[in-house]
Amino acid sequence: MSRHDAVARAAAHFDDGSFLAALQDAVGLPTESQAPGQVPALTAYLTDFIEPAIARLGFTSRLLDNPNGIHGPFLIAERHEGDDLPTVLIYGHGDTVRNYPEQWREGLHPLRVVVEGERWYGRGTADNKGQHVINLGALEAVMRARGGSLGFNAKLLIEMGEESGSPGLREVCRAEAAALKADVLIASDGPRVKAERPTVFLGSRGGYNFELVVDLREGGHHSGNWGGLLRNPGTVLASAIASLVDGRGRILVDALRPPPIPDGVRAALSDITVGEDPNAPAIDADWGEPGLSPAERVFGWNALEVLAFKCGDPEGPLNAVPPSAKATLQLRFVVGTDWQNLLPAIRAHLDAQGFPMVAVRPCRTEVFRATRLPVEDPWVSWALGSIETTTGKRPALLPNLGGSLPNDAFSEILGLPTLWVPHSYPACSQHAPDEHLLGPSTREALALMAGLFWDLGETGPAVIARRASRNA
């Protein structure tokens, strides 16, 4: 058998309907990690779907309770073929955001895969059930083409809480470091840069949420009697935010800005275009850091966003000076940003600007750290070459995803080079009603992942040797 046979078997898995059947089994199991009391349902996804699917591929698996005792469990599985073979760690998450079936349009339901033309609707089709079901299908195609073996060792980690901030993931990676030891992480999440172009990204921007609060007095006071005499917390808060980021989205505080974009990152982004999908919003050309391309702004730079702002009663305004105001902000940041000292830097800046009355508080959410495998790493050229061989297309290389993923658990705690090969596309309605995959890119994804896994067995040892010689 050959590489061509493995790729053909992966495409046939799509054509004969067996992939659709597997996807329906996955989507049909509700796994809303953001809702309370869901641990039994989250566990059932692993025991009723994942474990039987990977047992057919010769994996041995075990479930681990979440270390925090509250959120969903983890699955660790392994298929070991030889001590001298490359080992890949494959990651995915089986949980989804809430289903909200009443918000889906007529004829659709979040727990049922509905195919309409190229679109395959259902909760989790794009994020992330469809993506790891694709990768499992590609593994099976390689095994059949090789007569029952992969040609490498495979480990699998599936979590059930990514949509809740991956609680417990880092603790599991520390405690299970030996069990998760590998040569490379290959995982799939997030979108391609556009549906037609295969994409590889090497990490993700970090995400840090914080609050600015102005709490000046008890109760509101009549704006006719007291307007012009009492400090307005909404005005103060808006002015404080404007001292951090200007009216065109440019970050004004040096501590919140990243270091210059490295030459290798700038080169990788030179042929990347964003926002071309007809369903995507129009990009504001004059927004963000001046002098950067849209790709550089979202993949190579930091962004400070106002996520929420409340002052008074927005639904029923009163003729009164309100007593308080609060805003939630988020810094999306790239590698090299000193996020650990973010709050002290903001505190010092606000004090210097005359805003000591503005309190700065961290939000109680997991901090996603910024990560980025160097674009010069041998695994990068290996992955790009493999995908181009299979598809005949030049893949897009993103040094990091614009959003955030728990990649630091793998790159920092486990010390792995990380390759992410996404299978959805920007307008997939991820996290929204009518979430969907596209059939043509799904078929292509099955094929390119089969080629990637085939090549891991053939040329993976040479990549490992090159990395060892570079680091010697």
C-alpha positions in Angstrom: 0.0 0.0 0.0 1.1 3.6 -0.5 0.5 7.2 0.6 -1.9 7.6 -2.3 -3.9 4.7 -1.0 -4.1 6.3 2.5 -5.3 9.6 1.0 -7.8 7.8 -1.2 -9.2 5.8 1.7 -9.7 9.0 3.7 -11.6 10.6 0.8 -13.7 7.5 0.5 -14.6 7.7 4.2 -16.3 11.0 3.3 -17.8 9.8 0.0 -19.5 6.6 1.3 -21.3 8.4 4.2 -19.4 6.8 7.0 -17.9 10.1 8.1 -21.3 11.7 8.2 -22.6 8.8 10.3 -19.7 9.2 12.8 -20.3 13.0 13.0 -24.0 12.5 13.7 -23.1 10.2 16.6 -20.8 12.8 18.0 -23.1 15.8 17.5 -26.1 13.9 18.9 -24.6 13.7 22.3 -25.2 17.0 24.2 -22.0 18.3 25.8 -22.6 21.9 27.0 -19.7 22.5 29.4 -20.9 26.0 30.3 -24.2 24.8 31.8 -24.3 23.5 35.4 -24.7 19.8 36.2 -23.3 18.5 32.9 -20.5 16.2 34.1 -22.6 13.0 33.4 -23.3 14.1 29.9 -19.7 15.2 29.3 -18.5 11.8 30.6 -20.9 10.0 28.3 -19.3 11.6 25.2 -16.0 10.0 26.1 -17.4 6.6 27.2 -20.1 6.2 24.6 -18.4 7.8 21.5 -14.7 8.4 21.8 -13.7 5.2 23.6 -15.5 2.8 21.2 -14.1 4.7 18.2 -10.5 4.6 19.3 -10.7 1.0 20.6 -11.3 0.0 17.0 -8.0 1.6 16.2 -6.1 -0.3 18.9 -5.9 2.5 21.5 -6.0 1.8 25.2 -7.6 4.6 27.1 -8.5 5.8 30.6 -10.6 8.6 32.0 -9.4 11.1 34.6 -11.7 13.1 36.8 -11.1 16.9 36.6 -8.6 17.9 39.3 -10.9 20.7 40.4 -13.7 18.2 41.2 -16.3 20.3 39.4 -15.8 20.3 35.6 -15.8 17.6 33.0 -13.2 14.7 32.8 -10.3 14.0 30.5 -9.5 11.1 28.3 -5.9 9.9 27.7 -5.3 7.1 25.2 -2.3 5.5 23.5 -1.4 3.2 20.7 2.3 2.2 21.0 3.9 0.5 18.0 7.7 0.8 18.8 10.2 2.6 21.0 12.1 3.8 18.0 9.2 5.4 16.2 8.0 9.0 16.3 5.2 9.8 18.8 2.5 12.3 18.1 0.1 13.8 20.7 -3.3 14.5 19.2 -5.7 16.9 21.1 -9.3 17.8 20.8 -12.2 18.9 23.0 -15.6 17.3 23.0 -17.5 20.0 24.9 -19.5 22.7 23.1 -21.1 26.1 24.0 -24.8 26.0 24.9 -27.1 24.6 22.3 -30.0 27.2 22.5 -32.2 25.2 20.0 -34.8 28.0 19.9 -32.3 30.3 18.3 -31.5 28.0 15.3 -33.5 28.7 12.2 -36.4 26.5 11.1 -35.4 23.1 10.0 -32.2 22.9 12.0 -31.5 21.5 15.4 -28.1 21.7 17.3 -28.1 17.9 18.1 -28.9 16.8 14.5 -26.6 17.1 11.5 -28.5 18.6 8.7 -26.9 18.7 5.2 -27.9 21.6 3.0 -25.7 21.8 -0.1 -22.2 22.3 1.1 -23.1 23.2 4.7 -23.4 20.5 7.4 -25.2 22.1 10.3 -25.1 21.0 14.0 -23.5 22.1 17.3 -19.9 21.0 17.4 -19.6 20.3 13.7 -17.0 23.1 13.5 -15.9 23.4 17.2 -14.6 20.9 17.9 -16.3 17.5 17.4 -16.1 17.6 13.6 -12.4 18.5 13.7 -11.3 15.6 15.9 -13.6 13.2 14.2 -11.8 14.1 10.9 -8.5 13.4 12.5 -9.6 10.0 13.8 -11.0 9.1 10.4 -7.6 10.0 8.9 -5.8 7.8 11.4 -8.0 4.9 10.4 -7.3 5.5 6.7 -3.6 5.3 7.3 -3.9 2.1 9.4 -5.9 0.4 6.7 -3.4 1.5 4.0 -0.5 0.1 6.1 -2.2 -3.2 6.8 -3.1 -2.5 10.4 -0.3 -0.2 11.6 0.3 3.5 11.7 4.1 3.6 11.4 4.3 5.8 14.5 3.1 6.0 18.1 -0.1 8.0 18.8 -1.4 9.5 22.0 -4.7 11.2 22.4 -5.9 13.8 24.8 -9.6 14.8 24.8 -10.8 17.4 27.3 -14.4 18.3 28.1 -14.1 21.9 29.3 -12.3 24.0 26.6 -15.4 26.2 26.2 -15.2 26.9 29.9 -11.5 27.9 29.8 -10.0 24.4 30.0 -10.2 24.1 33.8 -7.8 21.4 35.0 -6.0 20.9 31.7 -2.7 22.3 32.9 -2.8 20.3 36.1 -3.5 17.2 34.1 -0.6 17.9 31.8 1.8 18.4 34.7 0.6 15.3 36.5 0.5 13.1 33.3 3.7 14.5 31.7 5.2 11.1 31.3 2.0 9.6 29.8 1.7 12.6 27.4 5.4 12.7 26.3 5.7 13.0 22.5 7.8 14.4 19.7 5.1 16.8 18.3 1.5 17.9 18.9 -0.8 17.8 15.9 -4.2 19.2 16.7 -7.1 20.8 14.9 -9.3 23.7 16.1 -10.2 27.2 14.9 -10.8 28.2 11.2 -8.6 28.3 8.1 -7.8 31.7 6.8 -10.5 31.0 4.2 -12.5 27.9 3.2 -10.5 27.1 0.1 -7.0 27.4 1.6 -5.5 24.8 3.9 -3.9 26.5 6.9 -1.3 25.7 9.6 -0.9 27.8 12.7 1.8 27.4 15.3 0.3 28.8 18.5 -2.2 31.4 19.6 -2.5 34.9 20.9 -3.0 35.2 24.6 -6.1 36.6 26.3 -6.3 38.6 29.5 -9.6 40.0 30.8 -9.8 42.7 33.4 -12.3 45.2 34.8 -12.2 49.0 35.3 -14.6 50.2 38.0 -15.5 53.7 39.1 -17.6 53.6 42.3 -18.0 57.1 43.6 -21.0 57.3 45.9 -24.2 55.7 47.2 -27.2 56.1 44.8 -27.9 58.5 41.9 -28.5 62.2 42.2 -30.8 64.4 40.2 -28.9 65.6 37.1 -30.7 69.0 37.2 -29.7 69.7 40.8 -26.3 68.1 40.8 -25.2 68.0 37.2 -21.9 69.9 36.8 -21.2 69.5 40.5 -20.8 65.7 40.9 -18.1 63.7 39.0 -19.9 61.4 36.5 -18.5 57.9 36.7 -19.4 57.1 33.1 -17.5 60.1 31.8 -14.5 59.3 34.0 -14.5 55.7 32.9 -14.8 56.6 29.2 -11.9 59.0 29.5 -9.8 56.5 31.4 -10.4 53.9 28.6 -9.6 56.6 26.0 -6.2 57.0 27.7 -5.5 53.3 27.1 -6.7 53.0 23.5 -7.6 55.8 21.2 -10.6 56.3 19.0 -9.0 54.3 16.1 -8.0 51.3 18.2 -4.4 52.1 18.6 -2.9 51.1 22.0 -1.4 54.1 23.8 0.4 52.4 26.7 3.8 51.0 25.9 3.3 48.2 28.5 0.3 46.9 26.6 2.1 46.9 23.2 4.1 43.9 21.9 7.7 43.9 20.8 8.3 44.6 17.0 7.1 41.9 14.7 9.9 39.4 14.0 11.1 39.2 10.4 10.1 35.5 10.1 6.6 36.3 11.3 6.3 39.3 9.0 7.4 37.1 6.0 4.9 34.3 6.9 2.1 36.9 7.0 3.1 38.6 3.7 0.7 36.5 1.6 -2.1 36.2 4.1 -5.3 38.0 3.4 -8.2 38.1 5.9 -11.8 39.0 5.8 -12.4 37.8 2.2 -15.3 35.5 3.0 -18.6 37.0 1.7 -20.2 36.4 5.1 -17.4 38.1 7.0 -17.8 41.7 8.3 -16.0 44.4 6.3 -12.6 45.2 7.8 -12.1 48.8 8.9 -8.9 49.8 7.1 -8.2 52.7 9.5 -8.6 50.7 12.7 -5.8 49.4 14.9 -2.0 49.9 14.7 -1.0 52.2 11.8 1.3 50.9 9.3 0.4 47.2 9.7 -1.4 45.0 7.2 -4.7 43.5 8.4 -3.0 40.1 8.8 -0.3 41.7 10.9 -2.8 43.4 13.1 -4.7 40.2 14.0 -1.9 37.7 14.0 1.2 39.7 14.8 0.1 42.5 17.2 -1.9 43.2 20.3 -5.5 44.4 20.5 -7.2 46.0 23.5 -11.0 45.5 23.3 -13.9 46.9 25.3 -16.1 43.9 25.8 -18.8 45.5 28.0 -19.6 48.9 29.5 -22.3 49.7 32.0 -23.3 53.0 33.6 -26.8 53.7 35.1 -29.7 51.7 33.6 -29.2 51.4 29.8 -32.7 50.0 29.4 -34.4 52.7 31.4 -32.2 55.8 31.8 -33.0 58.2 34.6 -32.4 61.9 34.9 -29.7 61.3 37.5 -26.0 61.3 37.8 -25.2 57.6 38.3 -23.1 56.4 41.3 -20.9 54.0 39.5 -19.7 52.5 36.1 -17.9 49.4 35.1 -16.3 48.1 31.9 -14.8 44.8 31.0 -11.7 44.9 28.8 -9.6 42.3 27.1 -6.0 42.3 25.9 -5.3 39.9 23.0 -1.6 39.6 23.0 1.3 37.9 21.2 4.5 36.3 22.4 6.8 38.8 24.1 4.1 40.8 25.9 4.6 41.2 29.6 1.1 40.2 30.6 2.1 39.2 34.1 2.6 42.9 34.9 -0.4 44.1 33.0 -2.5 45.3 36.0 0.4 47.1 37.7 1.2 48.9 34.5 -2.4 49.9 34.0 -2.6 51.1 37.6 0.5 53.2 37.2 -0.7 54.7 33.9 -4.2 55.6 35.3 -2.6 57.3 38.3 -0.3 59.3 36.1 -3.2 60.4 33.9 -5.2 61.6 36.9 -7.6 58.6 37.3 -6.8 57.3 40.8 -10.6 56.7 41.3 -10.6 54.0 38.6 -10.1 50.6 40.2 -8.4 47.9 38.1 -9.4 44.3 38.8 -8.6 41.0 37.2 -11.6 38.9 35.9 -12.0 35.5 37.3 -11.3 33.7 34.0 -8.4 31.5 32.9 -5.5 33.5 31.3 -4.6 32.1 28.0 -0.9 32.6 27.4 0.5 33.6 24.1 2.5 30.9 22.3 4.3 30.5 19.0 6.5 27.8 17.6 9.3 29.5 15.6 8.4 29.5 11.9 11.9 28.2 11.2 11.3 24.9 13.1 11.8 21.8 10.9 8.3 20.6 11.8 6.8 23.6 10.1 8.3 23.1 6.6 7.6 19.4 7.0 3.8 20.0 7.6 3.5 22.6 4.9 5.2 20.3 2.4 3.0 17.4 3.3 -0.2 19.4 2.9 0.9 20.9 -0.4 1.8 17.4 -1.7 -1.8 16.2 -0.9 -3.8 19.2 -2.0 -1.7 20.8 -4.6 -2.3 24.1 -2.8 0.2 26.3 -0.9 -1.0 26.3 2.7 -1.3 29.5 4.6 1.1 29.7 7.5 -0.1 31.7 10.6 2.6 32.1 13.3 -0.3 32.1 15.7 -4.1 32.1 15.7 -5.7 35.4 16.3 -7.8 33.9 19.1 -6.8 32.0 22.1 -6.3 28.2 22.7 -4.8 26.3 25.7 -1.7 25.7 23.6 0.6 26.7 26.5 -0.3 23.5 28.2 1.4 21.7 25.4 4.2 24.1 24.4 5.2 25.2 27.9 4.2 22.4 30.3 4.9 19.5 28.0 7.6 21.2 26.0 6.2 20.2 22.6 6.5 21.7 19.2 2.9 22.5 18.2 1.2 22.2 14.8 -2.5 23.2 14.5 -4.3 22.3 11.2 -7.8 23.8 11.4 -10.7 22.3 9.4 -13.4 24.9 9.7 -13.6 28.4 8.1 -14.2 31.9 9.3 -18.0 32.1 8.6 -18.8 28.7 10.3 -21.0 30.4 13.0 -18.8 28.9 15.7 -20.4 29.6 19.1 -23.6 30.9 17.4 -26.8 29.4 16.1 -26.6 27.5 12.8 -23.0 26.4 13.4 -21.7 24.3 10.4 -18.9 22.6 8.5 -18.4 22.8 4.8 -18.5 19.5 3.0 -15.7 20.2 0.4 -13.2 21.4 2.9 -14.1 18.5 5.2 -13.3 16.0 2.4 -10.1 17.8 1.7 -9.2 17.9 5.4 -9.7 14.1 5.7 -7.3 13.6 2.8 -4.6 16.1 3.9 -4.6 14.7 7.5 -4.2 11.2 6.1 -1.2 12.4 4.1 0.2 14.2 7.1 -0.1 11.1 9.3 1.4 8.9 6.6 4.4 11.2 6.3 4.9 11.2 10.0 5.7 7.5 9.8 7.9 7.9 6.7 9.8 11.1 7.3 9.1 12.0 11.0 12.3 10.4 12.2 14.3 12.7 9.9 12.6 15.8 11.2 13.3 14.7 14.8 17.0 14.2 13.9 17.2 17.7 12.3 15.7 19.3 15.4 18.1 17.4 17.6 21.1 18.6 15.5 19.8 22.2 15.6 19.5 22.1 19.3 22.8 20.3 20.0 
